[in-house]
Amino acid sequence: MTFDLSDFSEAELTTLINEATTLLHRRHNSRAHELSKAADGSKGQDVHDPDHGVITAPTPREVKEEGPAHGAPEKP
């Protein structure tokens, strides 16, 4: 896309550049926050982050290994 800026004054060009730069920084900061690295280095949500708000279910292996410590009967 091409814009004809030849009729703009120096003050108008400066204002336009400043506003565009501000908008660019806001977008960048917003995207950086949305796509921040998780604890494991991946991009996106980290369900193991205490501030995430999700309650994860234990895996069957975790239940088998940790269950007896919590009163669950041991299975052979």
N, C-alpha and C positions, 0 to 999 in steps of 0.2 A: 504494500500500500504506500502510495506516495502523497505527501502533503506539500503544498506550496506555501512556504513560510517567508517568502521574499518581502511581503508587505508588513511583517511583524517588526515592531520596534525592538531595540535591544532589551528594554525592560520587559516587554511581553515575552520575548524569547527566554530571558532569564527565569521569569515566572513559570513558563511552560516547562522548562528543563527541571526546575526545582520540584514542581508538582509531580512530574513524571518520575523523578528519582525517588521522591517520598513514597509514591505508589509502588514502585518496584521493590523498595526495601520492605514495605508492609507485606507484599505478596511473598517475598522471599522468607521473611520471618515467620509468616503464617504456615507456609509449606514446611519449613524446617521444623516447626513445632509438631505439625501433623505427622511428619515422617521421621521423627527423631529415632535414633538407634535404641533398640531394646537392650536389656541387660546381656542378652546372648549375642549382640552385635547385629541382629537382623533389623530390618526396617519394619515398622508397623507396631502393632500392639503387643505388649509383653504380658501375658496372663499371669505370670509369676510375680509381677510388680505389685507390691502391697497396695499401691494406690489405684490399681486397675479396677477393682470392685467386683471381679468375678471370683466365684468359689470353684476351684478345680476339683474334679473327682479323682480319687486315687486310682492308680492302675491296678489290675489284678495282682501283679507282682508285689506292689507296695502293700496291698491288703494281706497277702500271704506272708510277707516278711515282717510287717509291723503289727498285724492283728493280734498275735499272742501277747504282745506287750500291753495291749489295751483290753485284755480279757476275752478275746475271741478264741474259741477252741482251735487247737492245732489240728490240721488235716494231714494224714500220712502222705 
